[in-house]
Amino acid sequence: MTLSWTTVLPVLIILSSLIPGLLIFATPEKAARRRIIINLSGIFVKLMLVALMLAGVSQGLEFSFTIAFLPGAALVLQGDALALQFIALSSVLWLMTTVYAIAYMEKSPLRSRFFGYFSLCVSATVGIALAGNMITFLLFYELLTLATFPLVVHRGTPEAMRAGRIYLAYTLGGGAMLLMGIALLHSIAGTPNFVPGGYVTSLVDGNSLSLRIAFGLMIVGLGVKAALVPLHGWLPQAMVAPAPVSALLHAVAVVKAGAFGIIRVVYDVYGIEATTLLALTQPLMWLAATTIIFASIRALQQQDIKKRLAYSTISQVSYITLGVSLVGPVAAVGAIVHLVHQGLMKITLFFCAGNFAETLGIHKIQEMDGLGQRMPWSMAAFTVGALGMIGVPPIAGFISKWYLVTGALEVNQDWVLLILAGSALLNAAYFMPLIYRGWFHAPPAGGWHENNFAGQRLETHWMLLLPPLVTALLSILVGIFAGSIFSPLGWSQFIVNREFGL
Amino acid sequence: MSAWIWFSVPSAPLLCALLLVVLRSRVQALAPWLCLSLVPALAACVVSSAPFVPDALWPGARWAADTSMTRPWLAFTAVLWGVASFYAAYSQRNDAGLLRFWLFWLVALSGNLLLIIAQDALSFYVGFSMMSLSAYGLVVHSGKPQARRAGRLYLQLAILGEILLLVGMAMRVHAADGSLLFADWLNTPAAPLSTAVLLVGLGLKAGFWPLHVWLPQAHPVAPAPASAVLSGAMLKAGILGLWQFLPSVAPAADNWSLQVWAQPLMTIAVISIVLAALLGLPRQDAKQALAYSSVSQMGFLLFLIALSWLLPEQRAPIGAALTLYAVHHGFAKGALFLAADVFKAGGAAARMQTRWLLLAVAVPALALAGLPLSSGAAAKTALKALLDDPAMSHWLLWLQIGALGTTLIVARACYLLWCVRQQTSEKSSAHTIPAAAVLGWLVLCILPLALPWLWPLMQPAASDSLALYKWLELGWPIGGGLLIAAAGLHFSWQAPRLLQTSRTPFLSLSLSLKRRLNQTLLPSFELPWLDHDWRQQERRWSRLWRGHTVNRSAVLLLIFMVIAGLAIFRTSVLQEILLWLP
């Protein structure tokens, strides 16, 4: 194997967060400045490498790295367009979350451990994105579980430990299912690299039952992380983690890993043709539709801001699964672009929820009265995120919803419109009261629980304020300029043209 | 002129909003200047420029205005918003939450302008939702319980309408092979389902019966200038939407077409016209009566839409009549709603004699009913010219009964305004309005008389209305209505108590919906066994196996071997064992 920059680049992208992570573990607790420098330089190196790869892939270059791993299944890292969509999202949001986390964790103990695992978590996520075959995917998928567990239990309180136990039970169970599914698939089709259109189409005859079982096992395994009902139980529990962790978990790392895996399995392993032949799309569609509606209704009943957001994540991430299972090019664009759009909006919401908690000690929806007067900027960002989730134009969420709606019509699945319309109504029902309380109610007469950063020029620490503002702005910009080539939508179109051979 | 002028039309108010946020300490001083954000819109009406095609936004976006319909529409909207903005700068001057009010105001304005210049469905939808959602902030501005109740109902129905609009729009786009341009939709027949969805979605904004339930609640509780734009300009968005989204297409041989629904829709329009006028009469508040009058007037506009479905070949003249009616009603209703504030304000308005004020307000009021020589006469003549066919003459009678109802309801509104004026003394008025703002209102009041002669598009209809028999036709509902009103005043008729209440069951329904949604509707998938202390179990398990490890492993191994053997020879051996067992 010759070493050229196209083979090394995928490895470098993973190493650019792995090495800083390991260095941070070795940093003494008190050396905050050194830790921040290592962390940020890692991020900037990664961003530059990702930009390089984006430029390369849009020019038609192929990035691939292979090393022997298991008999019949090499360890393959492959930088294709779909992988880059996920990598770009996770690198940008990693930057935002790290800036946020530096301020958020300023006074808490065990920061080296926290930031170390944080970087490992991003490395695992990027590995999932770059994985070139199912075995590699599985490897990073399990690494992600291990890297996120210490973050979930970081606070060490009994609730955090309980959440961690539940998280581990779900994800390890899911991982085992995924392993079985991949093993079964390996025995039928081997483990070649991901390829647009999949590699099992020629094997459908005679193996249909085994292929269906393998698909089911893999969807169950991926569905745990993608939080498909009834495998979603861990997600609302895991929100006891610190706000930056919740933000990363909900927007990028864990739930998106599951959703991304579903995209890979449907498009690049089974392929649209085989999935349709095996009649696997309809059950997946029903599963996604149930999840969307069920989680939205559950979200309505939560009185805790972060819990409501968690159920909202469950519902929104299933848009991706729904779009994938519709197997039409337009719906596929909607699904792939929602990967990015949901990430931007949801991370904004979690940043803001963290700001409310950090600055004023607000955790419940009832306590949000009059927030707009005390924290106008955070509340404005929150409003942008919430309206985007409802699907109000021109915020990003509208674009993905529009593509899903027209995509459903294109493949004559008109009933999906009902699901999407109902979900939008429910979204409005559970987000509007928060916005209303924040802007239209008077602040509590007795003052706030806590009042940190009072009397300063900014409503809260600038590093807490900047990330939500940037992500809120981004979610408006990618919505307004959706038509340009460099938007997530343009890139999704590029991916789908390749997947569907258009 | 460059196409960028279309871009500046909706972005100027947004820019002003941004400026207000930056200079938020000086909102009071800046407010009177905010009406300048309408300069690009007015300029765009006057000069002709190429359409703006912002491809970076979404493929197919196209902003422009055609001369026959959307340009007058844009002009009247801009003028009305401009006058109302200037007026609101003084009438809301001392309110709490002023910055919030102006931000919502400007975003709603931007949305309203955008939806008019939108020539593709998506731009329309963007403008529509900006306007619909921001209008909520105007409705609940006062913060009173009544306003919040009305606001809740408004918001629930606005969101419902918006989502229905999205679904209907997607269906139409799909039917038109992915084209977003209204121009392409002219040749795409609408399917029954998308027609129904769009009728309800846009109808919830247009506010005709039976989708009007929010309107008489929400419009009166907003500040007067906001009510003026809500009734005068924003309601028209629903009508404009129906016109653009569901264009009448000449029917194909056997296809379902909009023609089938034209007659039922005309019936709904007439019910809306007559019923709303009756329901509005017992109101005790001028703005409530005016809001019901809006429901009634929207019936006329809906009637025109339905007529265009019935007579697809007459789309152009019907569109002209629709524009005349929309412009006429926009100005007149705006003037009337503003009057609700002028009559109780201090300052220049308070110094004017009551009779002059009443005379000024009588012009738009009677114009609504179709006063000869006014814009109302021109608009109604244009409408009636379309009903020449003897088969349609029964509709004409209903429209005249509607005009009678309108006369009654505006007379009632004027009476209520007069009552307000009597109760207000110079001292008790909350705010003072300078002469310039009152002048703006007076211009709005005069416009119904000036428009037929100044505006070229209205001139033909206006000169048509001059014939003597037209005077009779237009005059009898007004004369009759005024006689009934005078009799009512003289004998001080009172409506039964039951009808006087302004509460509707929909308000409590909307509240109970909100409460119901917060209750537990679905079980959670909590897994209680995950909470067990599994460490204990693990210890117990280990204790069980302590010692005798080798023996027990051997036993285990044996059991496994037996099971494996059974699995291999499963059928025969199992059967034998089963037979052998007693």
Interface residues (C-beta under 8 A of the other chain):
Chain A: R162 R165 I166 A169 V229 P230 H232 G233 F294 I297 R298 L300 Q301 L387 I390 G391 V392 P393 P394 I399 K401 W402 V405 T406 L409 E410 L417 L420 A421 A424 L425 A428 A429 M432 W439 F440 I480 F481 A482 G483 S484
Chain B: P54 D55 A56 L57 W58 P59 A61 R100 L122 Y125 V126 S129 M130 L133 G137 V140 G143 R148 L155 I159 L160 I163 L164 L166 V167 A170 M171 V173 H174 G178 L517 N518 Q519 T520 L521 L522 S524 F525 E526 L527 L530 D531
